[in-house]
Amino acid sequence: MEYAPVDVVVIGAGQAGLSAAYHLRRRGFAPVAQAPPGTGTFVVIDANAEAGGAWQHRWASLRMATVNGIHELPGYAVPPADPQRASREVLPPYFRAYEEEFDLAVRRPVRATAVRREDDSATGRLVVDTDAGGWAARYVINATGTWTRPFWPHYPGQDRFRGRQLHVADYVSADEFAGRRVVVVGAGISAVQLLDEISRVAETFWVTRREPDWSEEAFDIPARVAAIAGVEDRVRRGLPPGSVISVTGMHWTPWARAAQERGVLVRHPMFASIEADGVRMPDSSFFAADVILWATGFRPALDHLAPLRLRTPEGGIRVADGRALDEPRLFLIGYGPSQSTIGANRAGRAAVRAIVADRAEVAA
């Protein structure tokens, strides 16, 4: 395979990837096919067939009024939208318009299959293999997010369950569970939101591994910044990023309050095992179930980075300020502290600033 030279490969065109591409444009870089001689070059690749990142895959009932912490992309405001419109109807067109507005020339669908070092030189290039050719880059900005890596815990008897099991990544609508008995597993924002929604048409049974730590403080921008700082410490040490909730506790949201008021926000301890027709609790009681909904989060989609051998024994990658400490030509944004939309914007800008500073140092 021949590898086309480029200064920066951005992998992923969600919030983080588009933010990075925008800042590359602002700093004088241009899409590789359009760049005049002597101009810094970049290419953005995205595995999705359409613009919109993970928003295009979200469930239809996730409306603009209930999305958690939408933050607009840099330099281009989110257009006014009816709060009751589905986020997947509003945000993908916004992302598409953003790509066009700043001429980011995203290439899709293109999936990165491997990132590896060209040679043993610390100043050499990183080779990016894709299913549509290869690139030899001075820097790689990885912005692949988590949506494609839903996390399914394993419990005894899971394969014997005769009902339906699904992850929130596969959720469409509460209507498909009408009249059923549904176990909702997980303590995150999505778990509580879907518990509220499904409990209006079905009998629900909510289980979590730990007792939720409810916080009365509003989950506003300062709270989010504090959460980001907590996760940042973890990834600097090479630990798996963990969730924001593991740092901040559970915050009361309108749907959590609604579920509480209707008496369905009743947490049970995690079941001990799964049986053919339901779940067996630690006290040996049994809850008959038709459906188990795993609202158990996602993991970073980083398999293509495996050839770089950056995983620590704890399972994370050591990252500080969005840069891999053990491979400084690699930036991970939308990872760890930059998983939030506001964090993704900041990480995109910081990565580009670091690249520009490196280039200036080499030129001097």
C-alpha positions in Angstrom: 0.0 0.0 0.0 1.2 3.5 -0.8 0.9 6.1 1.9 0.1 9.7 1.0 2.0 12.2 3.0 0.0 14.7 5.2 0.8 16.8 8.2 -2.3 15.8 10.3 -4.8 13.0 10.1 -8.0 13.6 12.1 -9.8 10.3 12.8 -13.5 10.9 13.5 -15.8 13.7 12.6 -17.9 14.1 15.7 -17.8 17.1 18.0 -14.1 16.6 18.8 -12.9 15.9 15.3 -14.7 18.8 13.8 -13.4 21.1 16.5 -9.9 20.0 15.7 -10.4 20.5 11.9 -11.9 24.0 12.5 -8.8 25.0 14.5 -6.5 23.5 11.9 -8.2 25.7 9.3 -7.9 28.8 11.5 -4.1 28.1 11.9 -3.6 28.0 8.1 -3.8 24.3 7.4 -5.8 23.2 4.4 -7.4 19.9 3.3 -4.7 17.9 1.6 -6.3 18.0 -1.8 -6.7 21.8 -1.8 -3.5 22.9 -0.1 -1.1 25.3 -2.0 2.6 24.3 -1.9 4.1 25.0 1.5 0.8 25.0 3.3 0.2 22.7 6.3 -2.2 19.9 5.3 -4.8 17.8 7.1 -7.3 15.1 6.2 -10.4 14.2 8.2 -11.7 10.6 7.9 -15.0 9.4 9.4 -16.5 5.9 9.5 -20.1 7.1 9.3 -21.7 7.4 5.9 -23.3 10.7 6.8 -22.4 13.8 8.9 -23.6 14.0 12.5 -21.3 11.8 14.6 -23.1 9.7 17.2 -26.1 12.0 17.2 -27.4 10.4 14.0 -27.7 7.1 15.9 -29.4 8.3 19.0 -33.0 7.1 19.8 -35.8 9.1 18.4 -37.2 10.1 21.9 -34.0 11.9 22.8 -35.2 15.5 22.2 -33.4 18.8 22.2 -35.0 19.6 25.5 -33.5 16.5 27.1 -30.0 16.1 25.6 -27.3 16.5 28.2 -25.0 19.4 27.8 -25.1 20.3 24.1 -22.4 22.8 23.4 -22.1 24.3 19.9 -19.2 23.7 17.6 -16.6 26.6 17.6 -17.4 29.5 15.4 -20.9 28.4 14.3 -24.0 28.5 16.5 -26.5 25.7 16.8 -29.6 27.0 14.9 -32.7 27.6 17.0 -34.8 24.4 17.3 -38.0 23.3 18.8 -37.1 21.8 22.2 -39.4 18.9 21.4 -37.7 17.9 18.1 -35.6 14.8 18.1 -31.8 15.5 18.5 -31.1 13.2 15.7 -33.2 15.4 13.4 -31.5 18.7 14.4 -27.9 18.0 15.1 -26.7 15.9 12.1 -27.9 18.7 9.7 -26.0 21.2 11.9 -22.8 19.1 11.7 -23.3 18.8 7.9 -23.7 22.6 7.5 -20.6 23.1 9.7 -18.5 20.9 7.5 -19.6 22.8 4.5 -19.3 26.3 6.1 -15.6 25.7 6.9 -14.8 23.5 3.9 -13.4 20.6 6.0 -13.6 18.1 3.2 -14.4 15.1 5.4 -13.8 11.8 3.7 -16.5 9.1 4.4 -17.2 6.4 4.9 -13.6 5.7 5.7 -12.6 3.5 8.7 -9.2 3.6 10.3 -7.9 0.0 10.8 -4.5 0.6 12.3 -2.1 3.4 13.4 1.5 2.5 13.7 5.0 4.0 13.6 6.7 4.2 10.3 10.1 3.4 11.8 12.0 3.7 15.1 12.6 7.5 14.7 10.8 9.6 17.3 10.4 12.3 14.7 9.2 10.0 11.9 5.7 9.7 10.7 2.7 7.7 12.0 1.2 5.4 9.4 -2.6 5.3 9.3 -4.1 2.3 7.5 -7.8 2.7 6.4 -10.2 0.7 4.4 -9.8 3.3 1.6 -6.0 3.7 1.4 -3.3 4.9 3.8 -1.7 8.1 5.1 1.8 8.9 6.5 1.2 11.7 9.0 3.3 13.8 11.2 0.5 13.9 13.8 -2.6 11.9 14.4 -5.6 13.5 16.2 -7.8 10.6 17.3 -11.4 11.6 17.8 -13.3 8.3 17.5 -15.4 8.6 20.7 -17.2 5.7 22.3 -20.6 5.1 20.5 -19.3 2.1 18.5 -18.1 0.4 21.7 -21.1 -0.3 23.9 -20.1 -2.1 27.1 -22.0 -5.3 28.0 -21.2 -6.7 31.4 -21.2 -10.5 31.8 -23.4 -12.2 34.4 -24.0 -15.8 35.1 -26.9 -17.2 33.1 -26.9 -14.4 30.6 -27.0 -16.7 27.6 -30.0 -18.6 29.0 -32.4 -15.6 29.1 -35.3 -16.3 26.7 -36.4 -12.7 26.5 -34.8 -9.8 24.7 -31.5 -8.2 25.8 -30.4 -4.9 24.3 -27.9 -2.0 25.0 -29.0 1.6 24.9 -27.0 1.9 21.7 -29.8 -0.3 20.1 -32.7 1.5 21.8 -35.4 2.9 19.6 -38.5 3.7 21.5 -40.4 2.7 24.7 -43.3 1.7 22.6 -41.7 -1.6 21.7 -41.8 -2.5 25.4 -45.5 -1.7 26.1 -47.0 -4.1 28.6 -43.7 -5.9 29.2 -41.6 -6.3 32.3 -38.3 -4.6 31.8 -35.1 -4.7 33.9 -33.1 -1.5 33.4 -29.4 -1.9 34.4 -27.2 1.1 35.1 -26.9 4.3 37.1 -26.1 6.8 34.4 -28.0 9.7 32.9 -29.3 7.5 30.0 -30.4 4.8 32.4 -32.6 7.1 34.4 -33.9 8.9 31.3 -35.0 5.6 29.8 -36.3 4.3 33.1 -38.6 7.3 33.2 -39.7 6.8 29.6 -40.2 3.0 29.6 -42.0 3.0 33.0 -44.8 5.0 31.4 -45.8 2.0 29.2 -44.2 -1.0 31.0 -43.4 -2.4 34.4 -39.8 -1.5 35.2 -37.2 -2.9 37.7 -34.1 -0.7 38.1 -30.8 -2.2 39.3 -27.4 -0.7 39.8 -24.1 -2.1 41.2 -23.8 0.7 43.8 -26.3 2.9 45.6 -26.7 6.1 43.5 -25.0 9.1 45.1 -27.5 11.8 44.4 -26.3 15.4 44.4 -28.6 18.3 45.0 -26.2 20.7 43.1 -27.2 21.7 39.6 -25.1 20.0 36.9 -24.1 23.4 35.4 -20.9 24.4 33.7 -18.8 24.7 36.9 -20.0 21.2 37.9 -19.0 19.8 34.5 -15.6 21.5 34.6 -15.0 19.9 38.0 -16.0 16.5 36.6 -13.6 16.9 33.7 -10.8 17.7 36.2 -11.5 14.4 38.0 -11.3 12.3 34.9 -8.2 14.2 33.7 -6.3 13.0 36.7 -7.2 9.4 35.9 -6.1 9.4 32.3 -2.8 11.2 33.2 -2.0 8.2 35.4 -3.0 5.7 32.6 -6.2 4.5 34.3 -9.3 3.9 32.2 -11.2 7.2 32.0 -14.3 6.0 33.9 -17.5 7.9 33.8 -18.4 11.5 34.8 -20.9 10.0 37.3 -18.1 8.1 39.1 -16.6 11.5 39.8 -19.6 13.7 40.4 -22.4 11.4 41.6 -25.9 11.5 40.2 -27.4 14.9 39.5 -31.2 15.5 39.5 -32.6 16.0 36.1 -36.1 16.7 35.0 -36.7 13.1 34.0 -35.2 11.9 37.3 -37.6 14.1 39.2 -40.5 12.9 37.0 -39.6 9.2 37.7 -39.3 10.0 41.4 -42.7 11.7 41.5 -44.4 8.7 39.8 -42.8 6.3 42.3 -40.6 4.4 39.7 -37.2 5.7 40.8 -36.7 2.7 43.0 -33.2 1.3 43.0 -32.5 -2.4 43.6 -29.1 -4.0 44.1 -27.6 -5.7 41.1 -29.0 -9.2 40.5 -26.9 -12.2 41.3 -27.7 -14.1 38.1 -29.9 -14.2 35.0 -32.3 -17.1 34.5 -34.4 -18.1 31.5 -37.4 -15.9 32.5 -35.9 -13.2 34.7 -33.3 -12.3 37.2 -32.4 -13.8 40.6 -31.6 -11.3 43.3 -28.9 -11.6 46.0 -31.6 -12.4 48.6 -32.8 -15.3 46.3 -36.0 -13.4 45.3 -36.9 -13.5 41.6 -38.1 -10.8 39.2 -39.8 -12.2 36.1 -38.7 -10.2 33.0 -39.3 -10.0 29.3 -36.5 -7.5 28.5 -33.1 -6.6 30.0 -31.9 -3.1 28.9 -28.2 -2.7 29.6 -27.6 1.1 30.1 -24.1 0.3 31.1 -22.1 2.9 29.1 -19.5 2.7 26.5 -15.7 2.3 26.2 -13.3 4.3 24.0 -13.1 3.0 20.4 -9.3 2.7 20.2 -8.7 -0.8 18.8 -7.0 0.8 15.7 -4.3 2.3 18.0 -3.2 -1.2 19.3 -0.1 -1.4 17.1 1.3 1.6 19.1 1.3 -0.5 22.3 0.3 2.4 24.6 -2.0 0.5 26.9 -0.9 0.5 30.6 -1.3 -2.5 32.8 -4.4 -0.8 34.2 -6.0 -0.7 30.8 -5.8 3.0 29.9 -3.5 5.2 27.9 -1.4 7.9 29.6 -2.7 11.2 28.4 -2.2 14.8 29.5 -3.8 17.9 27.9 -5.1 15.6 25.2 -1.6 14.3 24.2 -0.4 10.7 24.6 2.5 10.9 27.0 4.1 7.8 25.5 3.6 8.9 21.9 3.6 12.7 21.5 2.7 12.5 17.8 -0.7 11.2 18.9 -3.6 13.3 20.4 -6.7 11.7 21.9 -9.6 14.0 22.1 -13.1 13.0 23.0 -11.3 10.7 25.4 -11.4 10.9 29.2 -11.8 14.5 30.3 -12.8 15.7 26.8 -15.8 13.3 26.4 -18.2 16.1 27.0 -19.1 18.5 24.2 -17.5 21.5 25.9 -14.4 19.4 26.7 -14.2 18.1 23.1 -14.1 21.7 21.8 -11.3 22.7 24.1 -9.3 19.6 23.4 -9.5 20.2 19.6 -8.2 23.7 20.1 -5.4 22.5 22.5 -4.2 19.7 20.2 -3.9 22.1 17.2 -2.0 24.7 19.4 0.4 22.0 20.4 1.0 21.0 16.8 1.6 24.6 15.7 4.0 25.1 18.6 5.9 21.9 17.6 6.2 23.1 14.0 7.4 26.5 15.1 10.1 24.9 17.3 11.3 22.7 14.5 11.4 25.7 12.1 13.4 27.7 14.5 
